[in-house]
Amino acid sequence: MNPIDRRGALRAGAAAALAGALTTACGGTTPRPAAAPVAAPAPRRLPGQPAEITHGPRDRPVVALTFHGQGDPALARTLLGQAEKAGARVTVLAVGSWLDQHPDLARRVLDGGHDLGNHTQRHIDVNAMTETEALAEIEACATRLRRLTGSIGTWFRPSRTQHAAPAVLRAAHRAGYPHVLSYDVDSLDFTSPGATAVVRNVTGSVRAGSVVSLHFGYPDTAAALPLLLADLDRRGLRAVTTTELLT
């Protein structure tokens, strides 16, 4: 190659490099950063609903299956997958210490279209605490939820009790939760009675508007859920999030 041709080739190479740089600068081929996850829904006050909610309206064929969120993460994923396969959506009340160990599960719940809420930081008897102590427990879990999802969660459920003491109701309100979520149907799955008994405990008293208490972390619950969802379907009842149940 003579000197003139060599200079021409160098100029062509430089022009191509410059064109590539301009294309990149204009966003032609450079991958864009992934969008930040959308913040989870926040608690909201529901007109006409009491401070402690035990069930929803009885005139719509829907129920809320609510899960105390702790235990084996593999079982949690199994239960979420079972619900989604059946077209159901659930509510998960997560324990803060559980989220510390398995932070990815917060987003897994939300990505599945489910509700996510607060079940205290350490899952101890919140009714036995002073209001100040209860507030600290609730806010500690709320901090985890906010860090992981951008929200303190949609609901708060007291730990180790079906109904909140007045001090816990006040503490929950101070922490940003207008309502405390209780339930009217207890599956008793935490006693490990067998899948058949779990289904029977629910179907024996469930009706339109019911809020059902279930738990992650128990194999009987995972064995029971497909049977329970099928039974609800036969009764014409659909499992929805607590938010949908009440709104």
MOWO-V470070 format. One record per backbone hydrogen bond with DSSP energy under -1.0 kcal/mol. NH is the residue of the N-H (numbers start at 1). CO is the residue of the C=O. E is the energy in kcal/mol with one decimal. If there is no record, write none. Layout:
nh=[NH | NH]
co=[CO | CO]
e=[E | E]
This chain:
nh=[6 | 7 | 8 | 9 | 10 | 11 | 12 | 13 | 14 | 15 | 16 | 17 | 18 | 19 | 20 | 21 | 22 | 23 | 24 | 25 | 26 | 27 | 28 | 40 | 49 | 53 | 56 | 62 | 63 | 64 | 66 | 67 | 68 | 69 | 70 | 76 | 77 | 78 | 79 | 80 | 81 | 82 | 83 | 84 | 85 | 86 | 87 | 88 | 89 | 91 | 92 | 93 | 94 | 95 | 96 | 97 | 99 | 100 | 101 | 102 | 105 | 106 | 108 | 109 | 110 | 111 | 112 | 113 | 114 | 115 | 117 | 118 | 119 | 126 | 126 | 129 | 134 | 135 | 136 | 137 | 138 | 139 | 140 | 141 | 142 | 143 | 144 | 145 | 146 | 147 | 148 | 149 | 150 | 154 | 157 | 169 | 170 | 171 | 172 | 173 | 174 | 175 | 176 | 177 | 180 | 181 | 182 | 184 | 185 | 187 | 191 | 192 | 198 | 199 | 200 | 201 | 202 | 203 | 204 | 205 | 206 | 209 | 210 | 212 | 213 | 214 | 216 | 221 | 222 | 223 | 224 | 225 | 228 | 229 | 230 | 231 | 232 | 233 | 234 | 235 | 236 | 237 | 238 | 240 | 245 | 246 | 247]
co=[2 | 3 | 4 | 5 | 6 | 7 | 8 | 9 | 10 | 11 | 12 | 13 | 14 | 15 | 16 | 17 | 18 | 19 | 20 | 21 | 22 | 24 | 23 | 149 | 46 | 180 | 209 | 60 | 238 | 210 | 212 | 91 | 214 | 93 | 68 | 72 | 73 | 74 | 75 | 76 | 77 | 78 | 79 | 80 | 81 | 82 | 84 | 83 | 239 | 65 | 115 | 67 | 117 | 69 | 120 | 121 | 95 | 96 | 97 | 98 | 102 | 103 | 104 | 105 | 106 | 107 | 108 | 110 | 109 | 90 | 92 | 155 | 94 | 124 | 159 | 126 | 130 | 131 | 132 | 133 | 134 | 135 | 136 | 137 | 138 | 139 | 140 | 141 | 142 | 143 | 144 | 145 | 146 | 116 | 118 | 165 | 166 | 167 | 168 | 169 | 170 | 171 | 173 | 172 | 51 | 156 | 53 | 211 | 211 | 213 | 188 | 189 | 194 | 195 | 196 | 197 | 198 | 199 | 200 | 202 | 202 | 62 | 207 | 64 | 185 | 66 | 68 | 218 | 218 | 219 | 220 | 221 | 224 | 225 | 226 | 227 | 228 | 229 | 230 | 231 | 233 | 232 | 61 | 63 | 241 | 242 | 243]
e=[-2.5 | -2.3 | -2.0 | -2.3 | -2.2 | -2.2 | -2.2 | -2.4 | -2.4 | -2.2 | -2.3 | -2.2 | -2.4 | -2.5 | -2.3 | -2.3 | -2.4 | -2.4 | -2.4 | -2.5 | -2.0 | -1.6 | -3.1 | -2.1 | -2.2 | -3.0 | -3.6 | -2.2 | -2.5 | -2.6 | -2.8 | -3.4 | -2.3 | -3.8 | -1.2 | -1.7 | -2.4 | -2.1 | -2.6 | -2.3 | -2.5 | -2.5 | -2.3 | -2.4 | -2.4 | -1.5 | -1.4 | -3.0 | -1.5 | -2.3 | -2.4 | -3.1 | -2.2 | -2.5 | -2.3 | -2.4 | -1.9 | -1.9 | -1.2 | -2.2 | -1.7 | -1.2 | -1.8 | -2.3 | -1.7 | -3.0 | -1.1 | -1.9 | -1.8 | -2.3 | -2.9 | -3.1 | -2.4 | -1.2 | -1.2 | -1.4 | -2.7 | -2.5 | -1.9 | -2.0 | -2.5 | -2.9 | -2.0 | -1.5 | -2.3 | -2.2 | -1.4 | -2.4 | -2.6 | -2.3 | -2.1 | -2.6 | -2.3 | -2.8 | -2.9 | -2.3 | -2.3 | -2.2 | -2.8 | -2.0 | -2.3 | -1.9 | -1.1 | -2.6 | -3.2 | -3.1 | -3.5 | -1.7 | -1.8 | -1.9 | -1.6 | -2.0 | -2.0 | -2.3 | -2.3 | -2.9 | -1.5 | -3.0 | -1.8 | -1.6 | -2.0 | -3.1 | -2.4 | -3.2 | -2.9 | -2.7 | -2.1 | -1.2 | -1.3 | -2.3 | -1.9 | -2.3 | -2.7 | -2.9 | -2.0 | -2.1 | -2.6 | -2.1 | -2.0 | -1.6 | -1.4 | -3.0 | -1.9 | -2.8 | -2.5 | -2.1 | -1.1]
